Amino acid sequence: MSETHSRRQFAKITAATAAALTFKPFYILHAKPKVDGEVIGHGSHRYKVHQGWGNLDASQFPVNNCHEMVQDSKGRLIMVGDEVKNNILIYDRSGKLLESWGHEFPGGHGLTLWNANGEEFLFISDPNIGKVFKTDLKGKILLTIEHPSKVGAYKEADPFKPTETAIGPDGTIYIADGYGSQWILRYTPKGEFIDKFGGSGDGDAQFSTAHGIAIDYRDKANPTLIVTSRAHNAFKKFTLDGKYLSTIFLPGAYVCRPVFKDDTLYAGVCWSRLRYLNQTPNSGFVTIIDKSNKVISNPGGTKPEYKNGELQLMLQEKPIFMHCHDVCVDNDHNIYVCQWNAKKTYPVKLERV
């Protein structure tokens, strides 16, 4: 997709939806939150809400922001947050706490699990201190990647606030500098700098909040890289060496990182364009995308609609979520939702029905 075509498409969609929004009652912000047991979502991807699934004793295991969650090979659900009393909370699927650790990640934000031939590691991104850490599953730090100026990739004054990592099939480490200078940086498995691509801007190969990153193995013979460009309401697709391929435009949805389960892509939506097409507080939902990159369900959001092959504006429909920051999908295709700026709530479970 060319840059010109991408901009024309955005203008066309926003113009078409603006008129519809003019007379739409914005009851959503004033509605009361729904109780447990409500079923949300669309089509074959519908879910029962369990708001209290991850609740713990906040005096012993407090959270500030539940940023991200992954599942290890034992089925344990590992959550990272920015509360240094326990950056990492590890749950079983019933919501029971199994383990907690981590006191050195004041901005604990991104969490990536890497299974290296049966041995599992975590990559923790901390934008507050500008570092990425590789740890074992007990929290032992094995590798630290610091400001890119140390390897000549940035100037010292350039901000480096990494939000996410992805690990390539050969062990290449990809770092998304989503709150900093908007580059995607590549490192060897040993932490040696390779190169960078992207940067800040509105070009197809550039980013506006490169918040998340993941390897897309849906075409097993040709894995690619999917990068969030959150303020563009988009995921952008690249080759593994950083060449731009295409854009998945998600109008209205400020998506966080892409999460893959089988042939389906899931993402938390932190905000939607609820009022006058602006980013609106407390307007999050979850979006689900099939192998052909078509949105098929929006739990908590409006039903996805296509006109002449173009996706229409997506909004929060029910005030179940505030700001969905990440999702984790288990082997039964249940979804666990982590939220930012949500009154210090624990993860919410969406049970597939």
SEKOLLO-690340 format. One record per residue (C-alpha): residue number from 1; residue in one letter; x, y, z. Coordinates in nm, 2 decimals. Layout:
BEGIN
TIPA|i|aa|X|Y|Z
TIPA|NUM|a|X|Y|Z
...
END
This chain:
BEGIN
TIPA|i|aa|X|Y|Z
TIPA|1|m|0.00|0.00|0.00
TIPA|2|s|0.15|0.34|-0.09
TIPA|3|e|0.17|0.62|0.15
TIPA|4|t|-0.07|0.83|-0.07
TIPA|5|h|-0.32|0.55|-0.09
TIPA|6|s|-0.30|0.49|0.29
TIPA|7|r|-0.37|0.85|0.36
TIPA|8|r|-0.66|0.86|0.12
TIPA|9|q|-0.81|0.55|0.27
TIPA|10|f|-0.79|0.71|0.62
TIPA|11|a|-0.95|1.03|0.50
TIPA|12|k|-1.23|0.84|0.33
TIPA|13|i|-1.31|0.63|0.63
TIPA|14|t|-1.30|0.91|0.88
TIPA|15|a|-1.52|1.13|0.66
TIPA|16|a|-1.77|0.86|0.61
TIPA|17|t|-1.79|0.78|0.98
TIPA|18|a|-1.79|1.14|1.11
TIPA|19|a|-2.14|1.20|0.98
TIPA|20|a|-2.27|0.89|1.14
TIPA|21|l|-2.11|0.98|1.47
TIPA|22|t|-2.26|1.33|1.47
TIPA|23|f|-2.60|1.20|1.58
TIPA|24|k|-2.48|0.90|1.78
TIPA|25|p|-2.57|0.93|2.15
TIPA|26|f|-2.25|0.90|2.36
TIPA|27|y|-2.43|0.70|2.63
TIPA|28|i|-2.12|0.48|2.67
TIPA|29|l|-1.91|0.70|2.89
TIPA|30|h|-2.20|0.73|3.14
TIPA|31|a|-2.32|0.37|3.15
TIPA|32|k|-2.27|0.15|3.45
TIPA|33|p|-2.01|-0.13|3.42
TIPA|34|k|-2.16|-0.47|3.35
TIPA|35|v|-2.14|-0.75|3.60
TIPA|36|d|-1.96|-1.08|3.57
TIPA|37|g|-2.12|-1.34|3.34
TIPA|38|e|-2.21|-1.10|3.05
TIPA|39|v|-2.13|-1.25|2.71
TIPA|40|i|-1.95|-1.01|2.47
TIPA|41|g|-1.80|-1.04|2.13
TIPA|42|h|-1.92|-1.13|1.78
TIPA|43|g|-1.97|-1.43|1.56
TIPA|44|s|-1.78|-1.74|1.67
TIPA|45|h|-1.56|-1.54|1.90
TIPA|46|r|-1.78|-1.47|2.20
TIPA|47|y|-1.68|-1.46|2.56
TIPA|48|k|-1.81|-1.47|2.92
TIPA|49|v|-1.66|-1.20|3.14
TIPA|50|h|-1.50|-1.29|3.47
TIPA|51|q|-1.39|-0.96|3.61
TIPA|52|g|-1.26|-1.10|3.94
TIPA|53|w|-1.05|-1.38|3.79
TIPA|54|g|-0.71|-1.24|3.89
TIPA|55|n|-0.80|-1.05|4.21
TIPA|56|l|-0.54|-1.08|4.49
TIPA|57|d|-0.49|-0.93|4.83
TIPA|58|a|-0.36|-0.59|4.73
TIPA|59|s|-0.19|-0.54|5.07
TIPA|60|q|0.04|-0.83|4.99
TIPA|61|f|0.05|-0.84|4.61
TIPA|62|p|-0.04|-0.49|4.49
TIPA|63|v|-0.05|-0.38|4.12
TIPA|64|n|-0.04|-0.04|3.96
TIPA|65|n|-0.08|-0.11|3.59
TIPA|66|c|-0.12|-0.47|3.47
TIPA|67|h|0.08|-0.42|3.15
TIPA|68|e|0.13|-0.76|2.98
TIPA|69|m|0.09|-1.13|3.02
TIPA|70|v|0.23|-1.45|2.85
TIPA|71|q|0.18|-1.82|2.91
TIPA|72|d|0.47|-2.06|2.95
TIPA|73|s|0.49|-2.42|2.84
TIPA|74|k|0.36|-2.54|3.18
TIPA|75|g|0.04|-2.33|3.13
TIPA|76|r|0.13|-2.07|3.39
TIPA|77|l|0.02|-1.72|3.32
TIPA|78|i|0.30|-1.47|3.38
TIPA|79|m|0.21|-1.10|3.42
TIPA|80|v|0.44|-0.80|3.43
TIPA|81|g|0.35|-0.46|3.59
TIPA|82|d|0.52|-0.15|3.72
TIPA|83|e|0.47|-0.21|4.09
TIPA|84|v|0.82|-0.29|4.23
TIPA|85|k|0.68|-0.48|4.53
TIPA|86|n|0.61|-0.76|4.28
TIPA|87|n|0.68|-0.67|3.91
TIPA|88|i|0.59|-1.03|3.81
TIPA|89|l|0.28|-1.22|3.92
TIPA|90|i|0.24|-1.58|3.81
TIPA|91|y|-0.10|-1.74|3.80
TIPA|92|d|-0.25|-2.07|3.72
TIPA|93|r|-0.55|-2.08|3.49
TIPA|94|s|-0.79|-2.08|3.78
TIPA|95|g|-0.66|-1.74|3.89
TIPA|96|k|-0.46|-1.87|4.19
TIPA|97|l|-0.12|-1.70|4.25
TIPA|98|l|0.17|-1.94|4.21
TIPA|99|e|0.47|-1.71|4.25
TIPA|100|s|0.58|-1.35|4.25
TIPA|101|w|0.91|-1.17|4.20
TIPA|102|g|1.08|-0.86|4.06
TIPA|103|h|1.16|-0.54|4.24
TIPA|104|e|1.39|-0.37|3.99
TIPA|105|f|1.16|-0.27|3.70
TIPA|106|p|0.98|0.06|3.80
TIPA|107|g|0.84|0.08|3.45
TIPA|108|g|0.78|-0.29|3.39
TIPA|109|h|0.60|-0.28|3.06
TIPA|110|g|0.68|-0.53|2.78
TIPA|111|l|0.69|-0.91|2.85
TIPA|112|t|0.80|-1.16|2.59
TIPA|113|l|0.84|-1.53|2.63
TIPA|114|w|1.11|-1.70|2.42
TIPA|115|n|1.12|-2.08|2.40
TIPA|116|a|1.47|-2.17|2.29
TIPA|117|n|1.45|-2.54|2.21
TIPA|118|g|1.27|-2.62|2.53
TIPA|119|e|1.44|-2.37|2.75
TIPA|120|e|1.23|-2.06|2.83
TIPA|121|f|1.33|-1.70|2.89
TIPA|122|l|1.16|-1.37|2.95
TIPA|123|f|1.24|-1.04|2.80
TIPA|124|i|1.12|-0.74|3.01
TIPA|125|s|1.11|-0.39|2.86
TIPA|126|d|1.13|-0.10|3.10
TIPA|127|p|1.08|0.24|2.93
TIPA|128|n|1.12|0.43|3.26
TIPA|129|i|1.48|0.33|3.29
TIPA|130|g|1.54|0.27|2.92
TIPA|131|k|1.66|-0.09|2.93
TIPA|132|v|1.56|-0.44|2.82
TIPA|133|f|1.64|-0.74|3.04
TIPA|134|k|1.66|-1.10|2.95
TIPA|135|t|1.58|-1.32|3.25
TIPA|136|d|1.51|-1.68|3.34
TIPA|137|l|1.17|-1.78|3.47
TIPA|138|k|1.28|-1.72|3.83
TIPA|139|g|1.39|-1.36|3.75
TIPA|140|k|1.77|-1.40|3.72
TIPA|141|i|1.89|-1.13|3.48
TIPA|142|l|2.10|-1.29|3.21
TIPA|143|l|2.14|-1.00|2.96
TIPA|144|t|2.08|-0.63|2.97
TIPA|145|i|2.05|-0.40|2.66
TIPA|146|e|2.10|-0.04|2.74
TIPA|147|h|2.07|0.29|2.55
TIPA|148|p|2.16|0.25|2.18
TIPA|149|s|2.41|0.53|2.20
TIPA|150|k|2.65|0.28|2.36
TIPA|151|v|2.67|0.10|2.03
TIPA|152|g|2.66|0.41|1.80
TIPA|153|a|2.29|0.35|1.70
TIPA|154|y|2.16|0.67|1.87
TIPA|155|k|2.29|1.00|1.98
TIPA|156|e|2.32|1.03|2.36
TIPA|157|a|2.03|1.28|2.36
TIPA|158|d|1.79|1.06|2.17
TIPA|159|p|1.52|0.92|2.39
TIPA|160|f|1.52|0.54|2.44
TIPA|161|k|1.21|0.41|2.61
TIPA|162|p|1.16|0.05|2.49
TIPA|163|t|0.80|-0.09|2.52
TIPA|164|e|0.83|-0.44|2.37
TIPA|165|t|1.05|-0.71|2.22
TIPA|166|a|1.01|-1.00|1.98
TIPA|167|i|1.25|-1.28|1.92
TIPA|168|g|1.30|-1.40|1.57
TIPA|169|p|1.33|-1.77|1.45
TIPA|170|d|1.71|-1.74|1.46
TIPA|171|g|1.71|-1.57|1.80
TIPA|172|t|1.74|-1.22|1.67
TIPA|173|i|1.61|-0.97|1.93
TIPA|174|y|1.38|-0.70|1.80
TIPA|175|i|1.32|-0.40|2.03
TIPA|176|a|1.04|-0.15|1.97
TIPA|177|d|1.13|0.19|2.11
TIPA|178|g|0.76|0.28|2.13
TIPA|179|y|0.78|0.56|2.38
TIPA|180|g|1.11|0.69|2.26
TIPA|181|s|1.25|0.75|1.91
TIPA|182|q|1.02|0.51|1.73
TIPA|183|w|1.29|0.28|1.59
TIPA|184|i|1.28|-0.10|1.57
TIPA|185|l|1.63|-0.21|1.67
TIPA|186|r|1.78|-0.55|1.59
TIPA|187|y|2.03|-0.73|1.81
TIPA|188|t|2.20|-1.07|1.79
TIPA|189|p|2.10|-1.33|2.06
TIPA|190|k|2.41|-1.22|2.25
TIPA|191|g|2.29|-0.86|2.25
TIPA|192|e|2.51|-0.72|1.98
TIPA|193|f|2.36|-0.44|1.77
TIPA|194|i|2.28|-0.52|1.41
TIPA|195|d|2.07|-0.23|1.27
TIPA|196|k|1.75|-0.04|1.30
TIPA|197|f|1.46|0.06|1.08
TIPA|198|g|1.14|0.28|1.10
TIPA|199|g|1.16|0.60|1.30
TIPA|200|s|0.90|0.86|1.37
TIPA|201|g|0.67|0.98|1.09
TIPA|202|d|0.36|0.92|0.88
TIPA|203|g|0.53|0.72|0.61
TIPA|204|d|0.43|0.37|0.55
TIPA|205|a|0.76|0.24|0.69
TIPA|206|q|0.75|0.48|0.99
TIPA|207|f|0.57|0.47|1.32
TIPA|208|s|0.36|0.68|1.56
TIPA|209|t|0.39|0.50|1.89
TIPA|210|a|0.56|0.17|1.79
TIPA|211|h|0.41|0.02|2.10
TIPA|212|g|0.42|-0.36|2.02
TIPA|213|i|0.59|-0.61|1.80
TIPA|214|a|0.56|-0.98|1.73
TIPA|215|i|0.66|-1.25|1.48
TIPA|216|d|0.38|-1.36|1.25
TIPA|217|y|0.42|-1.73|1.18
TIPA|218|r|0.08|-1.77|1.01
TIPA|219|d|0.26|-1.83|0.68
TIPA|220|k|0.50|-2.08|0.82
TIPA|221|a|0.72|-2.08|0.51
TIPA|222|n|0.76|-1.70|0.53
TIPA|223|p|0.74|-1.55|0.88
TIPA|224|t|0.71|-1.17|0.90
TIPA|225|l|0.73|-0.90|1.16
TIPA|226|i|0.41|-0.72|1.28
TIPA|227|v|0.47|-0.38|1.45
TIPA|228|t|0.21|-0.16|1.62
TIPA|229|s|0.17|0.20|1.51
TIPA|230|r|-0.08|0.29|1.77
TIPA|231|a|-0.16|0.65|1.69
TIPA|232|h|-0.20|0.55|1.33
TIPA|233|n|-0.46|0.29|1.44
TIPA|234|a|-0.26|0.03|1.26
TIPA|235|f|-0.04|-0.28|1.25
TIPA|236|k|0.24|-0.26|1.00
TIPA|237|k|0.40|-0.57|0.84
TIPA|238|f|0.77|-0.60|0.76
TIPA|239|t|1.01|-0.86|0.65
TIPA|240|l|1.24|-1.00|0.92
TIPA|241|d|1.52|-0.77|0.80
TIPA|242|g|1.30|-0.46|0.82
TIPA|243|k|1.15|-0.40|0.47
TIPA|244|y|0.80|-0.26|0.47
TIPA|245|l|0.53|-0.48|0.32
TIPA|246|s|0.18|-0.36|0.41
TIPA|247|t|-0.05|-0.20|0.67
TIPA|248|i|-0.35|-0.35|0.86
TIPA|249|f|-0.56|-0.04|0.91
TIPA|250|l|-0.79|-0.05|1.22
TIPA|251|p|-0.98|0.27|1.22
TIPA|252|g|-1.08|0.40|1.56
TIPA|253|a|-0.87|0.14|1.75
TIPA|254|y|-0.55|0.25|1.94
TIPA|255|v|-0.41|-0.11|1.94
TIPA|256|c|-0.14|-0.23|2.17
TIPA|257|r|0.08|-0.53|2.08
TIPA|258|p|-0.02|-0.80|1.83
TIPA|259|v|-0.07|-1.14|2.00
TIPA|260|f|-0.09|-1.46|1.78
TIPA|261|k|-0.27|-1.78|1.87
TIPA|262|d|-0.28|-2.03|1.58
TIPA|263|d|-0.40|-1.84|1.28
TIPA|264|t|-0.57|-1.56|1.47
TIPA|265|l|-0.43|-1.22|1.58
TIPA|266|y|-0.56|-1.07|1.91
TIPA|267|a|-0.49|-0.72|2.05
TIPA|268|g|-0.60|-0.50|2.34
TIPA|269|v|-0.73|-0.16|2.23
TIPA|270|c|-0.62|0.10|2.48
TIPA|271|w|-0.85|0.38|2.35
TIPA|272|s|-1.10|0.43|2.07
TIPA|273|r|-1.20|0.74|1.89
TIPA|274|l|-1.52|0.77|2.09
TIPA|275|r|-1.58|1.15|2.09
TIPA|276|y|-1.56|1.35|1.77
TIPA|277|l|-1.30|1.10|1.64
TIPA|278|n|-1.06|1.19|1.92
TIPA|279|q|-0.87|0.95|2.15
TIPA|280|t|-1.11|0.91|2.44
TIPA|281|p|-1.03|0.80|2.80
TIPA|282|n|-1.18|0.47|2.93
TIPA|283|s|-1.28|0.35|2.58
TIPA|284|g|-1.09|0.03|2.54
TIPA|285|f|-1.20|-0.31|2.41
TIPA|286|v|-1.04|-0.62|2.25
TIPA|287|t|-1.01|-0.68|1.88
TIPA|288|i|-0.97|-1.02|1.70
TIPA|289|i|-0.84|-1.05|1.34
TIPA|290|d|-0.84|-1.37|1.12
TIPA|291|k|-0.57|-1.50|0.89
TIPA|292|s|-0.68|-1.28|0.60
TIPA|293|n|-0.63|-0.98|0.83
TIPA|294|k|-1.01|-0.92|0.86
TIPA|295|v|-1.15|-0.81|1.20
TIPA|296|i|-1.40|-1.08|1.31
TIPA|297|s|-1.49|-0.98|1.66
TIPA|298|n|-1.45|-0.69|1.90
TIPA|299|p|-1.53|-0.80|2.26
TIPA|300|g|-1.65|-0.49|2.44
TIPA|301|g|-1.65|-0.30|2.11
TIPA|302|t|-1.88|-0.24|1.82
TIPA|303|k|-1.94|-0.52|1.57
TIPA|304|p|-1.68|-0.50|1.29
TIPA|305|e|-1.84|-0.38|0.97
TIPA|306|y|-1.69|-0.37|0.62
TIPA|307|k|-1.83|-0.16|0.33
TIPA|308|n|-1.69|-0.21|-0.01
TIPA|309|g|-1.41|-0.41|0.15
TIPA|310|e|-1.31|-0.13|0.38
TIPA|311|l|-1.33|-0.16|0.76
TIPA|312|q|-1.55|0.10|0.92
TIPA|313|l|-1.47|0.29|1.24
TIPA|314|m|-1.46|0.07|1.56
TIPA|315|l|-1.56|0.20|1.90
TIPA|316|q|-1.61|0.08|2.25
TIPA|317|e|-1.97|-0.03|2.29
TIPA|318|k|-1.99|-0.15|2.65
TIPA|319|p|-1.79|0.00|2.94
TIPA|320|i|-1.65|-0.33|3.06
TIPA|321|f|-1.29|-0.22|3.01
TIPA|322|m|-1.11|0.11|3.06
TIPA|323|h|-0.77|0.08|2.88
TIPA|324|c|-0.69|-0.27|2.74
TIPA|325|h|-0.31|-0.29|2.73
TIPA|326|d|-0.25|-0.65|2.64
TIPA|327|v|-0.42|-0.99|2.60
TIPA|328|c|-0.30|-1.35|2.65
TIPA|329|v|-0.47|-1.64|2.49
TIPA|330|d|-0.46|-1.99|2.64
TIPA|331|n|-0.49|-2.33|2.47
TIPA|332|d|-0.87|-2.32|2.52
TIPA|333|h|-0.88|-1.98|2.35
TIPA|334|n|-0.98|-1.80|2.66
TIPA|335|i|-0.85|-1.44|2.68
TIPA|336|y|-0.68|-1.27|2.97
TIPA|337|v|-0.69|-0.89|2.96
TIPA|338|c|-0.43|-0.67|3.12
TIPA|339|q|-0.53|-0.30|3.17
TIPA|340|w|-0.34|0.02|3.21
TIPA|341|n|-0.48|0.31|3.41
TIPA|342|a|-0.77|0.11|3.53
TIPA|343|k|-0.79|0.18|3.90
TIPA|344|k|-0.52|-0.08|3.98
TIPA|345|t|-0.74|-0.37|3.86
TIPA|346|y|-0.60|-0.72|3.82
TIPA|347|p|-0.63|-0.92|3.49
TIPA|348|v|-0.98|-1.00|3.36
TIPA|349|k|-1.06|-1.34|3.21
TIPA|350|l|-1.28|-1.37|2.90
TIPA|351|e|-1.40|-1.74|2.88
TIPA|352|r|-1.46|-1.86|2.53
TIPA|353|v|-1.82|-1.97|2.48
END
